[in-house]
Amino acid sequence: MSLKTDNRTHELEDLLPVGREELLRRGLLTVLTERIWHLKERLRQLTEQHGSLSQLERRIKREGLSPDDHSLYHDWLEWRAAQHELDRLLEALKTAL
């Protein structure tokens, strides 16, 4: 494995929820596309539930957060994290091809 490939594999290990052995066994593109699909599916579900991230943010500002129910805040955090990870993975996919 070249030094460039080895460095890229280490970067992707940090991005993906699988280890190096799993990356090599299943293949980088397979792991990337499966994770991208999973994130897009979760973002679709959040969109169905809340409309858009900005709508969810407006709702949180309008209604506030209940001390007993943090589901809106949890969805907001999950949405932002999933979108960030998706953006990074799509960029990784571009450079992998």
C-alpha atoms as an extended CHARMM CRD file, in Angstrom:
* protein
*
        97  EXT
         1         1  MET       CA              0.0000000000        0.0000000000        0.0000000000  PROA      1               0.0000000000
         2         2  SER       CA              1.4430000000        3.4000000000       -0.9390000000  PROA      2               0.0000000000
         3         3  LEU       CA              2.0040000000        6.0880000000        1.6610000000  PROA      3               0.0000000000
         4         4  LYS       CA             -0.7450000000        8.2280000000        0.0830000000  PROA      4               0.0000000000
         5         5  THR       CA             -3.2180000000        5.3310000000        0.1970000000  PROA      5               0.0000000000
         6         6  ASP       CA             -2.2320000000        4.5120000000        3.7580000000  PROA      6               0.0000000000
         7         7  ASN       CA             -2.7510000000        8.1400000000        4.8460000000  PROA      7               0.0000000000
         8         8  ARG       CA             -6.1270000000        8.2570000000        3.0710000000  PROA      8               0.0000000000
         9         9  THR       CA             -7.1750000000        5.0190000000        4.7830000000  PROA      9               0.0000000000
        10        10  HSD       CA             -6.3310000000        6.5200000000        8.1740000000  PROA      10              0.0000000000
        11        11  GLU       CA             -8.3900000000        9.6300000000        7.3580000000  PROA      11              0.0000000000
        12        12  LEU       CA            -11.3510000000        7.4990000000        6.3230000000  PROA      12              0.0000000000
        13        13  GLU       CA            -11.0920000000        5.3780000000        9.4730000000  PROA      13              0.0000000000
        14        14  ASP       CA            -11.7410000000        8.5920000000       11.4150000000  PROA      14              0.0000000000
        15        15  LEU       CA            -14.7760000000        9.4040000000        9.2380000000  PROA      15              0.0000000000
        16        16  LEU       CA            -16.4330000000        6.0080000000        9.0420000000  PROA      16              0.0000000000
        17        17  PRO       CA            -17.8410000000        3.8370000000       11.8260000000  PROA      17              0.0000000000
        18        18  VAL       CA            -15.7310000000        0.8200000000       10.7860000000  PROA      18              0.0000000000
        19        19  GLY       CA            -12.1560000000       -0.2170000000       11.3940000000  PROA      19              0.0000000000
        20        20  ARG       CA             -9.2810000000       -0.5640000000        8.9560000000  PROA      20              0.0000000000
        21        21  GLU       CA             -9.7530000000       -4.2960000000        8.4990000000  PROA      21              0.0000000000
        22        22  GLU       CA            -13.4220000000       -3.8080000000        7.6580000000  PROA      22              0.0000000000
        23        23  LEU       CA            -12.5490000000       -1.0420000000        5.1880000000  PROA      23              0.0000000000
        24        24  LEU       CA            -10.0910000000       -3.2780000000        3.3930000000  PROA      24              0.0000000000
        25        25  ARG       CA            -12.3240000000       -6.3450000000        3.5250000000  PROA      25              0.0000000000
        26        26  ARG       CA            -15.4740000000       -4.7280000000        2.1820000000  PROA      26              0.0000000000
        27        27  GLY       CA            -13.8760000000       -2.1700000000       -0.0250000000  PROA      27              0.0000000000
        28        28  LEU       CA            -13.6980000000        1.5330000000        0.4030000000  PROA      28              0.0000000000
        29        29  LEU       CA            -16.3670000000        2.4880000000       -2.1220000000  PROA      29              0.0000000000
        30        30  THR       CA            -18.8560000000        0.0270000000       -0.6760000000  PROA      30              0.0000000000
        31        31  VAL       CA            -18.3810000000        1.3570000000        2.8480000000  PROA      31              0.0000000000
        32        32  LEU       CA            -18.5610000000        4.9700000000        1.6730000000  PROA      32              0.0000000000
        33        33  THR       CA            -21.7210000000        4.4910000000       -0.3600000000  PROA      33              0.0000000000
        34        34  GLU       CA            -23.4760000000        2.5030000000        2.3960000000  PROA      34              0.0000000000
        35        35  ARG       CA            -22.7200000000        5.1950000000        4.9690000000  PROA      35              0.0000000000
        36        36  ILE       CA            -23.7900000000        7.9660000000        2.5850000000  PROA      36              0.0000000000
        37        37  TRP       CA            -27.0570000000        6.1230000000        1.9260000000  PROA      37              0.0000000000
        38        38  HSD       CA            -27.6500000000        5.6990000000        5.6690000000  PROA      38              0.0000000000
        39        39  LEU       CA            -27.0410000000        9.3970000000        6.3510000000  PROA      39              0.0000000000
        40        40  LYS       CA            -29.2560000000       10.5150000000        3.4640000000  PROA      40              0.0000000000
        41        41  GLU       CA            -32.0320000000        8.2470000000        4.7090000000  PROA      41              0.0000000000
        42        42  ARG       CA            -31.7960000000        9.6920000000        8.2130000000  PROA      42              0.0000000000
        43        43  LEU       CA            -31.8040000000       13.2460000000        6.8410000000  PROA      43              0.0000000000
        44        44  ARG       CA            -34.8900000000       12.3650000000        4.7790000000  PROA      44              0.0000000000
        45        45  GLN       CA            -36.6340000000       11.1440000000        7.9410000000  PROA      45              0.0000000000
        46        46  LEU       CA            -35.7290000000       14.3190000000        9.8040000000  PROA      46              0.0000000000
        47        47  THR       CA            -36.9860000000       16.4060000000        6.8780000000  PROA      47              0.0000000000
        48        48  GLU       CA            -40.2880000000       14.5110000000        6.8870000000  PROA      48              0.0000000000
        49        49  GLN       CA            -40.6330000000       15.0990000000       10.6040000000  PROA      49              0.0000000000
        50        50  HSD       CA            -39.5280000000       18.7580000000       10.8140000000  PROA      50              0.0000000000
        51        51  GLY       CA            -39.6420000000       20.1920000000        7.2780000000  PROA      51              0.0000000000
        52        52  SER       CA            -36.1370000000       21.6590000000        7.1860000000  PROA      52              0.0000000000
        53        53  LEU       CA            -33.2770000000       22.3600000000        9.5440000000  PROA      53              0.0000000000
        54        54  SER       CA            -34.1330000000       26.0570000000        9.5850000000  PROA      54              0.0000000000
        55        55  GLN       CA            -37.7780000000       25.2490000000       10.4060000000  PROA      55              0.0000000000
        56        56  LEU       CA            -36.6120000000       23.0630000000       13.2790000000  PROA      56              0.0000000000
        57        57  GLU       CA            -34.3350000000       25.8410000000       14.5240000000  PROA      57              0.0000000000
        58        58  ARG       CA            -37.2120000000       28.3500000000       14.4000000000  PROA      58              0.0000000000
        59        59  ARG       CA            -39.4340000000       25.9120000000       16.3040000000  PROA      59              0.0000000000
        60        60  ILE       CA            -36.8040000000       25.4710000000       19.0040000000  PROA      60              0.0000000000
        61        61  LYS       CA            -36.4300000000       29.2470000000       19.3450000000  PROA      61              0.0000000000
        62        62  ARG       CA            -40.2030000000       29.7370000000       19.4290000000  PROA      62              0.0000000000
        63        63  GLU       CA            -41.0830000000       26.8890000000       21.8150000000  PROA      63              0.0000000000
        64        64  GLY       CA            -37.8700000000       26.5850000000       23.7860000000  PROA      64              0.0000000000
        65        65  LEU       CA            -36.6330000000       23.2930000000       25.1670000000  PROA      65              0.0000000000
        66        66  SER       CA            -38.5810000000       21.3630000000       27.7510000000  PROA      66              0.0000000000
        67        67  PRO       CA            -36.5570000000       20.1310000000       30.7370000000  PROA      67              0.0000000000
        68        68  ASP       CA            -38.3690000000       16.7940000000       30.3710000000  PROA      68              0.0000000000
        69        69  ASP       CA            -38.1460000000       16.3440000000       26.6070000000  PROA      69              0.0000000000
        70        70  HSD       CA            -34.9780000000       17.0500000000       24.6670000000  PROA      70              0.0000000000
        71        71  SER       CA            -36.1230000000       15.3800000000       21.4470000000  PROA      71              0.0000000000
        72        72  LEU       CA            -36.1220000000       18.5970000000       19.3930000000  PROA      72              0.0000000000
        73        73  TYR       CA            -32.6130000000       19.4610000000       20.5320000000  PROA      73              0.0000000000
        74        74  HSD       CA            -31.4910000000       15.8770000000       19.9170000000  PROA      74              0.0000000000
        75        75  ASP       CA            -32.9210000000       15.9910000000       16.3790000000  PROA      75              0.0000000000
        76        76  TRP       CA            -31.1980000000       19.3310000000       15.7690000000  PROA      76              0.0000000000
        77        77  LEU       CA            -27.8420000000       17.9480000000       16.9320000000  PROA      77              0.0000000000
        78        78  GLU       CA            -28.2870000000       14.7600000000       14.9280000000  PROA      78              0.0000000000
        79        79  TRP       CA            -29.2750000000       16.7060000000       11.8080000000  PROA      79              0.0000000000
        80        80  ARG       CA            -26.2360000000       18.9740000000       11.9790000000  PROA      80              0.0000000000
        81        81  ALA       CA            -23.8730000000       16.0870000000       12.6780000000  PROA      81              0.0000000000
        82        82  ALA       CA            -25.3350000000       13.9320000000        9.8870000000  PROA      82              0.0000000000
        83        83  GLN       CA            -25.1280000000       16.7900000000        7.3860000000  PROA      83              0.0000000000
        84        84  HSD       CA            -21.5330000000       17.5350000000        8.3690000000  PROA      84              0.0000000000
        85        85  GLU       CA            -20.5340000000       13.8800000000        8.0700000000  PROA      85              0.0000000000
        86        86  LEU       CA            -22.3610000000       13.5550000000        4.7390000000  PROA      86              0.0000000000
        87        87  ASP       CA            -20.5400000000       16.5860000000        3.3430000000  PROA      87              0.0000000000
        88        88  ARG       CA            -17.1790000000       15.1500000000        4.4070000000  PROA      88              0.0000000000
        89        89  LEU       CA            -17.9690000000       11.7080000000        2.9830000000  PROA      89              0.0000000000
        90        90  LEU       CA            -19.1320000000       13.1250000000       -0.3440000000  PROA      90              0.0000000000
        91        91  GLU       CA            -15.8840000000       15.0610000000       -0.5790000000  PROA      91              0.0000000000
        92        92  ALA       CA            -13.9510000000       11.8870000000        0.2800000000  PROA      92              0.0000000000
        93        93  LEU       CA            -15.8680000000        9.9990000000       -2.3840000000  PROA      93              0.0000000000
        94        94  LYS       CA            -14.9360000000       12.6250000000       -4.9920000000  PROA      94              0.0000000000
        95        95  THR       CA            -11.2510000000       12.2720000000       -4.1650000000  PROA      95              0.0000000000
        96        96  ALA       CA            -11.4710000000        8.4640000000       -4.0330000000  PROA      96              0.0000000000
        97        97  LEU       CA            -12.7160000000        8.2350000000       -7.6230000000  PROA      97              0.0000000000
